[in-house]
Amino acid sequence: MSTTATTFLFDNGVFRLDFENGFVTSLRPGAAAFGKSDTEFVYPGMAFGTFEAVAETENGPVGSAFEMVGEPVFDTVPQGEKATICYESKDFPLKAVSTYTLTDGKCLWCLEFENTTDKAVTITDLSLPFPCNTKFDWGVSASDKVLGHHFVGGNGSHLLFERCDGNGPMLLAYPTCGTAFEYYGMVGGDQNVKHAYCAYVHSRNARREAVEMGAKPRYDATTATVVPNGKTAYNMEFCWASDNNDARSKFVENGLVDV
C-alpha cells in the first residue's frame, strides 16, 4: 500500500482500492483476480464508502457532512490487511469509523458510529450510495462500463455490478452481521451523471414523501438508538464472481436468495 496526506492505495492482489479523503474513488480487480483487471467500478469523480445519516436530537433532525480526521491506520490481520479511517462532523452528534479489511478473497467494510455525548442519539436515516461507472461517452466503447442489478430484501439484500459486455469479474456486495437494507433511492446528479443508486439501512425520513404519495414499501422503516458512550455498527462484504452462475453460487454460499 502507499499513502499521502489525503490519498492512499489499498491493494492485496485481489482487490485494488484507491482512497481520497477517506472514501473509495477507484475499485478495480487486483492483479491476482481473474477476468478484466482494468475494469473501473466507481463512477469518475464519485466514491463508494460514502454515507449519509440523519439523527433525531432535541433540536430536531440533524444531517451529516462527515470528513476524514487524522491519518488512516493500517494493521495486519489473519490472512489479510486492515485500514481504519475516522470521520467527524461539525453538527452530527456521532463520530464515525470505517474499517476496510482485505482477507480471504473478500473486502469487508464495517461502518461504526460512536456516541461521545451524554445523551442517547437515534439514527433515523442511514444511506449508502453506490455510484457505479455508468459514464458513457459518445463514440467511445461502452464495453468496460458497469451496470448495477440490485435487490432490497432485508438481510437477504444484495448488489451486483456487471460490465456492459458481460465479461467478468462481476462485483458482488451484500450486508452481513445483522445489517439489512430496507429501502432504496437515487441520489446525486450533475450534467454527467443523473443518479446514483443508494441503499438505506434506516429510512424513516427518506421514504416519507413517497409514502405520503401512496407508496407501500415492503419493509418497515427502522431506527437505531445509540446510548451515551455506546456504539452501533453496520457491515458489508464485497467479492468477485466470474459470471452469472458463479454469482448465483456465491449468493447461496453466503445465505442470500438467488433471484
KEKE-3310 file (N, C-alpha, C; in steps of 0.2 Angstrom, whole numbers, plus 5000, padded with zeros to 4 digits):
npx = (5004:5002:5003:4997:4994:4980:4977:4977:4983:4976:4979:4978:4981:4970:4959:4959:4960:4958:4959:4953:4952:4947:4937:4932:4938:4941:4939:4945:4948:4961:4978:4980:4967:4954:4949:4944:4956:4956:4944:4935:4925:4919:4911:4918:4925:4916:4912:4913:4908:4905:4893:4877:4869:4855:4850:4840:4838:4837:4834:4828:4829:4845:4857:4871:4888:4901:4919:4935:4947:4963:4975:4974:4974:4984:4984:4989:4980:4974:4977:4976:4974:4971:4963:4959:4948:4944:4931:4923:4910:4904:4891:4884:4880:4887:4902:4911:4918:4926:4931:4941:4944:4954:4954:4954:4950:4940:4933:4930:4919:4916:4906:4905:4897:4899:4894:4898:4892:4882:4870:4857:4856:4847:4847:4839:4839:4850:4860:4868:4877:4880:4888:4890:4901:4894:4898:4895:4901:4900:4903:4913:4918:4907:4909:4917:4911:4900:4885:4872:4864:4851:4845:4833:4830:4829:4839:4843:4847:4856:4869:4874:4886:4890:4900:4896:4899:4898:4908:4919:4927:4912:4906:4901:4890:4885:4875:4880:4881:4869:4866:4854:4846:4832:4826:4827:4834:4838:4851:4861:4868:4873:4878:4884:4881:4866:4860:4863:4863:4856:4857:4847:4849:4842:4827:4818:4814:4818:4809:4797:4790:4787:4779:4768:4763:4757:4765:4770:4781:4790:4797:4796:4801:4816:4825:4840:4845:4858:4866:4873:4891:4890:4890:4886:4886:4888:4888:4896:4900:4911:4914:4921:4914:4915:4906:4888:4883:4892:4890:4877:4880:4888:4880:4871:4880:4883:4871:4861:4847:4844:4840)
npy = (4994:5012:5029:5046:5062:5064:5054:5036:5020:5004:4988:4971:4962:4955:4963:4981:4996:5013:5027:5043:5057:5048:5040:5028:5030:5023:5007:4992:4976:4966:4962:4948:4944:4936:4938:4954:4965:4979:4985:4998:5001:5012:5027:5040:5053:5052:5042:5026:5020:5031:5040:5044:5051:5054:5061:5061:5074:5085:5097:5094:5085:5081:5082:5074:5079:5072:5072:5066:5063:5065:5052:5037:5021:5007:4990:4973:4958:4941:4932:4943:4962:4977:4993:5008:5021:5037:5048:5064:5076:5092:5096:5084:5072:5060:5051:5043:5028:5020:5004:4994:4978:4967:4951:4934:4933:4943:4959:4967:4978:4989:5000:5011:5019:5030:5036:5050:5059:5065:5060:5050:5045:5045:5037:5040:5039:5031:5031:5023:5027:5020:5024:5017:5014:5021:5030:5035:5039:5048:5039:5032:5016:5006:4995:4992:4999:4999:4991:4991:4979:4976:4971:4973:4966:4965:4956:4948:4956:4961:4967:4969:4971:4973:4972:4980:4972:4960:4952:4945:4951:4950:4962:4958:4963:4963:4965:4960:4952:4955:4967:4976:4980:4991:4999:5009:5022:5035:5046:5061:5068:5077:5086:5076:5063:5057:5050:5041:5024:5021:5013:5010:5008:5013:5022:5032:5046:5047:5040:5046:5056:5048:5038:5046:5049:5038:5026:5010:5003:4988:4984:4989:5005:5007:5012:5017:5017:5025:5024:5034:5034:5023:5011:5008:4996:4993:4982:4976:4965:4962:4954:4945:4938:4926:4925:4924:4912:4909:4920:4917:4906:4911:4919:4910:4903:4912:4913:4920:4925:4918:4927)
npz = (5000:4998:5003:5005:5012:5009:5001:4997:4992:4993:4992:4989:4980:4976:4977:4973:4979:4978:4988:4992:5003:5012:5006:4994:4979:4968:4962:4958:4951:4958:4953:4954:4953:4943:4926:4918:4923:4921:4924:4929:4943:4950:4948:4939:4948:4959:4973:4982:4998:5004:5015:5022:5035:5046:5062:5076:5087:5102:5096:5084:5068:5062:5050:5041:5038:5035:5037:5034:5048:5054:5051:5040:5048:5047:5049:5051:5049:5053:5038:5030:5027:5036:5035:5044:5046:5052:5055:5057:5061:5060:5065:5067:5080:5082:5081:5067:5061:5048:5043:5033:5027:5019:5015:5013:5000:5000:5002:5016:5024:5037:5045:5058:5071:5085:5100:5108:5117:5131:5130:5124:5106:5092:5077:5062:5049:5037:5024:5010:4996:4980:4967:4953:4938:4926:4916:4901:4885:4870:4855:4861:4866:4876:4882:4894:4904:4918:4925:4937:4946:4958:4974:4986:5001:5015:5027:5017:5006:4991:4980:4963:4952:4935:4920:4904:4893:4898:4902:4915:4930:4940:4952:4968:4982:4998:5013:5030:5046:5053:5048:5037:5022:5019:5010:4995:4985:4973:4971:4971:4956:4941:4927:4921:4927:4931:4942:4956:4963:4979:4994:5008:5026:5037:5036:5039:5037:5024:5016:5018:5009:4998:5004:5008:4996:4992:4991:4996:5004:5005:5017:5034:5041:5050:5065:5074:5091:5099:5114:5127:5126:5119:5105:5087:5074:5056:5043:5028:5014:5000:4985:4971:4956:4943:4933:4929:4934:4943:4952:4957:4964:4974:4980:4986:4994:5004:5011:5004:4994:4978:4965)
capx = (5000:5005:4998:4999:4990:4973:4975:4981:4981:4975:4979:4981:4982:4963:4956:4963:4955:4961:4955:4954:4949:4944:4932:4934:4937:4943:4939:4946:4951:4969:4982:4979:4960:4953:4945:4947:4958:4956:4938:4933:4918:4916:4910:4924:4923:4912:4915:4910:4911:4902:4887:4873:4865:4851:4849:4835:4840:4832:4833:4825:4833:4852:4860:4878:4893:4907:4925:4941:4951:4969:4978:4972:4978:4985:4985:4989:4976:4975:4976:4975:4976:4965:4963:4954:4948:4940:4927:4919:4905:4903:4885:4882:4882:4890:4908:4911:4924:4926:4936:4941:4948:4955:4955:4951:4947:4934:4934:4925:4918:4912:4905:4903:4895:4900:4890:4903:4889:4880:4863:4855:4855:4843:4849:4833:4841:4857:4860:4875:4877:4885:4889:4894:4904:4890:4900:4895:4903:4898:4909:4918:4915:4904:4910:4920:4907:4897:4878:4870:4857:4851:4839:4832:4827:4831:4846:4845:4849:4862:4870:4878:4889:4892:4902:4891:4900:4896:4915:4920:4923:4907:4907:4895:4891:4879:4875:4881:4881:4863:4864:4849:4843:4825:4823:4832:4833:4843:4854:4866:4866:4875:4877:4887:4878:4860:4858:4867:4859:4858:4854:4845:4849:4837:4824:4811:4813:4819:4803:4791:4787:4784:4773:4763:4760:4754:4769:4769:4787:4789:4799:4795:4807:4819:4829:4844:4847:4865:4866:4880:4897:4889:4892:4882:4890:4885:4894:4895:4906:4912:4918:4921:4911:4917:4900:4881:4882:4896:4887:4872:4883:4891:4874:4869:4885:4883:4865:4856:4842:4846:4834)
capy = (5000:5018:5034:5053:5065:5063:5048:5030:5014:4998:4983:4964:4957:4953:4970:4987:5001:5019:5031:5050:5060:5043:5037:5024:5034:5019:5000:4988:4969:4966:4958:4941:4942:4934:4942:4960:4969:4986:4987:5003:5000:5018:5032:5045:5059:5050:5037:5021:5021:5037:5038:5050:5049:5059:5059:5064:5077:5089:5102:5091:5081:5084:5078:5073:5080:5069:5072:5062:5066:5061:5048:5031:5017:5001:4984:4966:4953:4935:4931:4950:4968:4981:5000:5011:5028:5040:5054:5068:5080:5098:5096:5077:5071:5054:5050:5038:5025:5015:4999:4990:4973:4963:4945:4928:4935:4947:4966:4968:4985:4990:5007:5011:5026:5031:5042:5053:5064:5062:5059:5045:5048:5040:5037:5039:5038:5030:5029:5021:5027:5016:5026:5013:5018:5022:5036:5033:5045:5047:5037:5028:5009:5005:4988:4992:5002:4995:4992:4988:4975:4976:4968:4975:4961:4965:4953:4945:4961:4961:4972:4965:4976:4969:4975:4980:4967:4953:4949:4946:4949:4954:4963:4957:4966:4962:4966:4955:4953:4958:4973:4974:4985:4991:5004:5012:5028:5038:5052:5064:5071:5083:5086:5070:5058:5059:5047:5035:5020:5022:5008:5013:5004:5016:5026:5035:5052:5047:5037:5049:5059:5043:5035:5051:5049:5031:5021:5005:4999:4981:4984:4995:5009:5006:5017:5014:5022:5024:5026:5038:5030:5017:5011:5003:4995:4991:4978:4973:4961:4963:4948:4944:4932:4926:4925:4924:4906:4910:4925:4914:4901:4915:4922:4904:4901:4917:4913:4925:4922:4919:4930)
capz = (5000:4998:5006:5006:5017:5008:4997:4998:4989:4997:4987:4991:4974:4974:4977:4972:4981:4979:4993:4993:5008:5016:5003:4989:4972:4962:4964:4952:4952:4958:4948:4955:4952:4936:4922:4916:4928:4920:4925:4935:4945:4953:4943:4940:4952:4964:4978:4986:5005:5007:5019:5024:5041:5050:5069:5080:5093:5105:5092:5078:5064:5060:5044:5042:5032:5038:5034:5037:5053:5056:5045:5041:5052:5044:5053:5048:5052:5050:5031:5027:5030:5038:5035:5048:5044:5056:5052:5061:5058:5064:5068:5069:5087:5082:5077:5063:5059:5043:5043:5027:5028:5013:5018:5011:4994:5000:5005:5022:5026:5044:5047:5065:5074:5092:5104:5114:5121:5137:5129:5118:5100:5087:5069:5059:5042:5035:5017:5007:4989:4976:4961:4948:4932:4920:4912:4894:4881:4863:4851:4864:4868:4882:4885:4901:4909:4923:4926:4943:4947:4965:4977:4993:5004:5022:5027:5010:5001:4988:4974:4958:4947:4929:4914:4899:4888:4901:4904:4922:4935:4942:4959:4972:4988:5002:5020:5034:5053:5055:5044:5032:5018:5019:5006:4991:4982:4969:4974:4967:4949:4938:4920:4918:4930:4934:4948:4959:4967:4986:4998:5015:5031:5040:5031:5042:5034:5016:5012:5020:5004:4994:5007:5008:4989:4991:4990:5001:5005:5008:5024:5038:5042:5057:5068:5079:5096:5102:5121:5129:5126:5115:5098:5083:5068:5050:5039:5021:5011:4993:4982:4964:4953:4936:4928:4932:4938:4949:4956:4960:4969:4979:4984:4990:4999:5009:5014:5001:4990:4971:4961)
cpx = (5004:5000:5002:4994:4983:4972:4979:4978:4981:4974:4982:4982:4975:4959:4961:4959:4960:4956:4957:4949:4945:4938:4935:4933:4938:4942:4939:4948:4959:4972:4981:4971:4959:4949:4948:4949:4958:4949:4937:4926:4915:4916:4915:4921:4919:4916:4911:4912:4908:4896:4884:4869:4861:4850:4844:4838:4835:4830:4830:4830:4840:4855:4868:4882:4900:4913:4931:4945:4957:4971:4975:4977:4978:4987:4986:4985:4977:4973:4974:4977:4970:4967:4958:4954:4943:4937:4924:4915:4904:4897:4882:4884:4886:4897:4907:4917:4922:4932:4935:4946:4948:4958:4951:4947:4941:4937:4928:4924:4913:4912:4902:4902:4896:4897:4895:4899:4886:4872:4862:4854:4852:4845:4842:4834:4848:4857:4867:4874:4882:4885:4893:4896:4899:4891:4900:4897:4902:4904:4914:4914:4913:4905:4913:4916:4903:4890:4877:4864:4857:4844:4838:4828:4829:4838:4848:4846:4855:4863:4875:4880:4892:4894:4897:4892:4899:4903:4916:4926:4917:4908:4900:4896:4884:4880:4876:4881:4875:4862:4859:4847:4836:4822:4829:4830:4838:4845:4859:4864:4870:4874:4880:4883:4872:4858:4863:4863:4861:4854:4853:4845:4843:4834:4818:4809:4813:4813:4797:4787:4783:4778:4767:4759:4757:4758:4769:4776:4786:4792:4798:4802:4809:4823:4834:4846:4853:4865:4873:4885:4896:4891:4887:4886:4886:4890:4891:4901:4905:4916:4917:4918:4913:4912:4893:4880:4886:4893:4881:4874:4885:4885:4872:4874:4885:4875:4860:4852:4844:4840:4837)
cpy = (5006:5023:5041:5056:5064:5057:5042:5024:5008:4992:4976:4959:4955:4959:4976:4993:5008:5024:5038:5053:5055:5039:5033:5027:5029:5012:4996:4981:4970:4962:4951:4939:4940:4939:4949:4965:4976:4989:4992:5002:5006:5023:5038:5051:5058:5044:5032:5023:5027:5035:5044:5048:5055:5056:5063:5067:5081:5095:5100:5087:5085:5079:5078:5076:5078:5070:5068:5066:5062:5057:5041:5026:5010:4995:4978:4962:4947:4934:4938:4956:4972:4989:5003:5018:5031:5047:5058:5073:5086:5098:5089:5075:5064:5055:5044:5035:5020:5010:4994:4985:4968:4956:4939:4929:4939:4954:4967:4975:4986:4997:5007:5018:5025:5037:5044:5058:5061:5060:5054:5048:5043:5041:5035:5037:5036:5027:5027:5021:5023:5018:5022:5017:5017:5028:5034:5040:5043:5045:5033:5021:5009:4999:4987:4996:4997:4997:4989:4984:4973:4973:4970:4970:4960:4962:4949:4949:4959:4966:4968:4971:4972:4974:4975:4974:4960:4950:4950:4950:4953:4956:4962:4960:4965:4963:4960:4957:4957:4965:4971:4980:4985:4996:5006:5018:5030:5045:5055:5067:5077:5082:5079:5063:5060:5057:5042:5031:5021:5017:5011:5007:5006:5021:5030:5041:5051:5044:5041:5052:5053:5039:5040:5051:5042:5025:5016:5001:4992:4980:4990:4999:5008:5012:5013:5019:5020:5027:5030:5033:5023:5017:5007:5003:4992:4988:4976:4969:4962:4957:4948:4938:4932:4927:4925:4918:4906:4915:4921:4909:4905:4917:4916:4903:4906:4918:4918:4922:4923:4921:4932)
cpz = (5000:5000:5006:5011:5016:5004:4999:4994:4993:4992:4989:4986:4971:4973:4977:4973:4982:4983:4992:4998:5012:5013:4996:4982:4966:4965:4958:4955:4953:4953:4948:4954:4945:4932:4920:4922:4927:4921:4931:4937:4948:4948:4944:4943:4958:4968:4981:4993:5008:5011:5021:5030:5044:5057:5072:5086:5096:5101:5085:5074:5062:5055:5045:5036:5035:5034:5038:5042:5054:5049:5046:5045:5049:5049:5049:5053:5049:5042:5027:5030:5031:5038:5039:5047:5049:5053:5058:5057:5062:5068:5070:5075:5087:5078:5073:5061:5053:5043:5037:5028:5022:5016:5015:5004:4994:5003:5010:5024:5032:5045:5054:5068:5082:5095:5109:5118:5127:5136:5123:5112:5095:5080:5066:5052:5041:5028:5014:4999:4986:4969:4956:4942:4926:4916:4904:4890:4873:4859:4854:4867:4875:4886:4892:4906:4913:4925:4933:4943:4954:4967:4984:4996:5011:5022:5021:5005:4997:4982:4970:4953:4941:4923:4908:4894:4891:4903:4912:4923:4937:4950:4963:4979:4992:5010:5024:5041:5056:5052:5038:5028:5018:5014:5001:4988:4977:4971:4969:4960:4947:4931:4917:4921:4933:4941:4950:4964:4975:4990:5005:5020:5036:5036:5033:5038:5026:5013:5013:5014:4999:4997:5007:5001:4987:4991:4997:5001:5008:5015:5027:5039:5049:5059:5072:5084:5099:5109:5122:5129:5122:5108:5094:5077:5062:5046:5032:5019:5003:4991:4975:4962:4946:4931:4932:4936:4944:4954:4960:4965:4975:4984:4989:4996:5005:5012:5011:4996:4982:4967:4954)
residu = (MET:SER:THR:THR:ALA:THR:THR:PHE:LEU:PHE:ASP:ASN:GLY:VAL:PHE:ARG:LEU:ASP:PHE:GLU:ASN:GLY:PHE:VAL:THR:SER:LEU:ARG:PRO:GLY:ALA:ALA:ALA:PHE:GLY:LYS:SER:ASP:THR:GLU:PHE:VAL:TYR:PRO:GLY:MET:ALA:PHE:GLY:THR:PHE:GLU:ALA:VAL:ALA:GLU:THR:GLU:ASN:GLY:PRO:VAL:GLY:SER:ALA:PHE:GLU:MET:VAL:GLY:GLU:PRO:VAL:PHE:ASP:THR:VAL:PRO:GLN:GLY:GLU:LYS:ALA:THR:ILE:CYS:TYR:GLU:SER:LYS:ASP:PHE:PRO:LEU:LYS:ALA:VAL:SER:THR:TYR:THR:LEU:THR:ASP:GLY:LYS:CYS:LEU:TRP:CYS:LEU:GLU:PHE:GLU:ASN:THR:THR:ASP:LYS:ALA:VAL:THR:ILE:THR:ASP:LEU:SER:LEU:PRO:PHE:PRO:CYS:ASN:THR:LYS:PHE:ASP:TRP:GLY:VAL:SER:ALA:SER:ASP:LYS:VAL:LEU:GLY:HIS:HIS:PHE:VAL:GLY:GLY:ASN:GLY:SER:HIS:LEU:LEU:PHE:GLU:ARG:CYS:ASP:GLY:ASN:GLY:PRO:MET:LEU:LEU:ALA:TYR:PRO:THR:CYS:GLY:THR:ALA:PHE:GLU:TYR:TYR:GLY:MET:VAL:GLY:GLY:ASP:GLN:ASN:VAL:LYS:HIS:ALA:TYR:CYS:ALA:TYR:VAL:HIS:SER:ARG:ASN:ALA:ARG:ARG:GLU:ALA:VAL:GLU:MET:GLY:ALA:LYS:PRO:ARG:TYR:ASP:ALA:THR:THR:ALA:THR:VAL:VAL:PRO:ASN:GLY:LYS:THR:ALA:TYR:ASN:MET:GLU:PHE:CYS:TRP:ALA:SER:ASP:ASN:ASN:ASP:ALA:ARG:SER:LYS:PHE:VAL:GLU:ASN:GLY:LEU:VAL:ASP:VAL)
# end
